[in-house]
């Protein structure tokens, strides 16, 4: 996901829609390779679609034995009936899998256009507006296993905001990024650099943006900066 500096709201909206379509395609698994795998599983091991691989393998083995018995004993009626019902079962599993994914897409499609309301109880805390390479402060969690940081971002007006988080010289990964993004992009070079870009729909006000990293080694957290790439004009 590429977002240029000071992109307009119309450009950010176009990016959000484009990324949403990618999410829908990934959930529905509409690419050719994924569809071939799904069809293969539906034909030879239907329960595996829902994670029951061993049960499906057992049922397929039983079905294969029944078909072999019917074939060797010239039971044409039983053979045709068994194969037809197996194809019907495979088709039902395929449609059920697609239907569940479609319902999930519908749920996401209702959430992505929503604007995140401002967080409460932030009047006594100063938020940051339009941060530019703002350094982050890190603290370890209670177990001492993760670095954590919390930024209070101030959105002056309602709109789409593009934020970039860059972490330098860090031998770990982003465990969790600021939530409620309508589009995200993560680029990681292990042991070197991580770059997270998030596109947020925010109501006017202050918003908490938590970040968590794995591998909290040492006494100080890694060098990290937060930058607002674009946002609405006040």
C-alpha positions in Angstrom: 0.0 0.0 0.0 1.6 3.2 -1.2 0.4 6.5 0.3 2.1 9.7 -0.8 2.7 12.6 1.5 -0.2 15.0 1.9 -2.6 12.8 -0.2 -6.1 14.3 -0.5 -9.1 12.7 1.2 -10.4 11.5 -2.2 -7.1 9.8 -2.9 -7.1 8.2 0.6 -10.7 7.0 0.0 -9.7 5.4 -3.3 -6.8 3.6 -1.5 -9.2 2.4 1.3 -11.6 1.0 -1.3 -8.8 -0.7 -3.2 -7.4 -2.3 -0.1 -10.9 -3.4 1.0 -11.4 -5.2 -2.3 -8.1 -7.0 -1.7 -9.3 -8.1 1.7 -12.5 -9.4 0.2 -10.7 -11.4 -2.5 -8.3 -12.9 0.1 -11.2 -13.9 2.4 -13.2 -15.4 -0.5 -10.0 -17.0 -1.9 -10.9 -16.1 -5.5 -7.4 -16.6 -7.0 -7.0 -19.7 -9.2 -4.5 -21.6 -7.0 -6.7 -21.3 -3.9 -9.8 -22.4 -5.9 -8.0 -25.4 -7.3 -7.0 -26.5 -3.7 -10.5 -25.9 -2.4 -12.1 -27.9 -5.2 -9.6 -30.7 -4.7 -10.3 -30.9 -1.0 -14.1 -30.8 -1.6 -13.8 -33.8 -4.0 -11.4 -36.0 -2.1 -11.7 -34.8 1.6 -14.6 -32.4 2.2 -14.4 -32.2 6.0 -10.8 -30.9 5.6 -12.2 -27.6 4.4 -13.3 -27.0 8.0 -10.2 -28.4 9.6 -11.3 -32.0 10.1 -8.6 -33.6 8.0 -8.3 -37.0 9.7 -12.0 -37.5 9.9 -12.3 -36.6 6.3 -9.5 -39.0 5.3 -11.3 -41.8 7.2 -14.6 -41.0 5.5 -12.9 -40.9 2.1 -11.3 -44.3 2.8 -14.6 -45.8 3.7 -16.2 -44.3 0.6 -13.4 -45.6 -1.6 -13.9 -49.1 -0.1 -17.6 -49.0 -0.8 -17.1 -47.9 -4.4 -14.5 -50.6 -4.9 -16.8 -53.2 -3.6 -19.7 -52.0 -5.8 -17.5 -52.0 -8.8 -16.0 -55.4 -8.3 -19.5 -56.9 -7.7 -21.0 -55.1 -10.7 -23.5 -53.2 -8.5 -23.9 -50.4 -11.0 -26.9 -48.8 -9.2 -25.1 -48.6 -5.9 -22.0 -47.3 -7.6 -23.8 -44.5 -9.4 -25.8 -43.6 -6.4 -22.8 -43.4 -4.1 -20.8 -41.3 -6.6 -23.7 -38.9 -7.2 -24.3 -38.4 -3.4 -20.5 -37.8 -3.0 -20.5 -35.1 -5.6 -23.6 -33.5 -4.0 -21.8 -33.6 -0.6 -18.7 -32.0 -2.1 -20.8 -29.3 -3.8 -22.7 -28.6 -0.5 -19.3 -28.3 1.4 -18.0 -25.9 -1.3 -21.1 -23.7 -1.2 -21.1 -23.7 2.6 -17.5 -22.7 2.8 -18.0 -19.9 0.3 -21.2 -18.8 2.1 -19.4 -18.5 5.4 -16.6 -16.5 3.9 -19.1 -14.3 2.1 -20.9 -13.6 5.4 -17.5 -12.7 7.0 -16.8 -10.3 4.1 -20.3 -8.7 4.6 -19.5 -8.2 8.3 -16.1 -6.6 7.5 -17.7 -4.4 4.8 -20.0 -2.9 7.4 -17.1 -2.2 9.8 -14.5 -0.7 7.4 -16.5 2.5 6.5 -17.1 3.3 10.2 -15.3 6.1 11.9 -13.6 5.4 15.2 -15.1 7.6 18.0 -12.8 9.6 20.1 -11.6 7.9 23.3 -13.0 9.2 26.6 -11.2 10.5 29.7 -8.4 12.1 27.7 -9.1 15.7 28.6 -6.2 15.8 31.1 -3.8 14.2 28.6 -2.1 16.2 25.9 -2.4 14.5 22.5 0.0 14.8 19.5 -1.3 16.5 16.3 0.3 15.8 12.9 3.4 14.0 14.3 6.5 14.1 12.1 9.1 11.5 13.0 7.9 11.7 16.6 10.0 9.3 18.7 8.1 6.6 20.6 8.8 5.6 24.3 8.8 1.9 25.1 8.1 0.0 28.3 8.2 -3.7 28.9 5.0 -5.6 29.8 4.5 -7.4 33.1 6.2 -10.5 31.8 9.1 -8.5 30.4 8.6 -10.3 27.0 7.3 -7.5 24.9 7.9 -3.8 24.3 4.8 -1.6 24.5 4.1 2.0 23.6 1.0 4.1 23.8 0.4 7.2 21.7 -2.5 9.7 22.1 -3.2 11.0 18.6 -5.3 14.1 18.2 -7.5 14.3 15.1 -8.5 17.9 14.7 -11.4 17.1 12.4 -13.3 14.0 11.2 -11.6 12.2 8.3 -9.1 9.7 7.0 -5.6 9.8 8.5 -2.6 7.9 7.2 0.0 7.1 9.8 3.5 5.6 9.4 5.4 3.8 12.1 9.1 3.0 11.4 11.2 0.9 13.7 15.0 0.8 13.1 17.7 -1.8 14.1 15.3 -4.2 15.8 15.6 -7.9 15.9 11.9 -8.7 16.3 8.5 -8.1 14.8 5.4 -6.1 15.3 3.1 -8.1 17.5 0.2 -5.7 17.4 -0.3 -2.4 15.6 -2.7 0.4 16.3 -6.2 -1.0 15.9 -9.3 0.1 13.9 -7.4 0.7 10.6 -9.4 0.4 7.4 -6.2 -0.5 5.5 -2.8 -1.6 6.6 0.6 -2.4 5.2 3.6 -4.0 6.9 7.2 -4.3 5.6 9.7 -6.1 7.8 13.4 -6.8 7.4 14.3 -9.2 10.3 17.0 -7.7 12.5 17.0 -4.4 10.6 13.8 -2.4 9.9 10.0 -2.6 10.2 7.6 -0.2 8.6 3.9 -0.1 9.3 1.4 2.1 7.4 -2.2 2.4 8.6 -5.2 4.3 7.2 -7.7 5.3 9.8 -11.2 6.7 9.8 -11.2 8.9 12.9 -13.8 11.2 14.4 -12.5 14.5 15.7 -10.9 14.1 19.1 -8.1 12.1 20.8 -7.4 8.5 20.1 -5.2 6.0 21.9 -2.9 4.1 19.5 -1.2 1.1 21.2 1.8 -0.7 19.7 3.4 -3.9 20.9 6.7 -5.6 19.8 8.1 -9.0 20.3 11.5 -9.8 21.7 12.0 -7.2 24.5 15.7 -7.7 25.0 18.0 -5.2 26.6 17.2 -2.2 28.8 16.0 0.2 26.1 13.4 -0.2 23.4 14.3 0.2 19.7 14.4 3.5 17.9 10.9 4.1 16.5 9.1 7.1 15.0 5.5 7.9 14.2 4.7 10.2 11.2 1.4 11.4 9.9 1.6 11.0 6.1 -1.7 12.6 5.3 -4.9 13.8 6.8 -7.9 16.1 6.2 -7.4 19.9 5.9 -8.8 21.7 8.9 
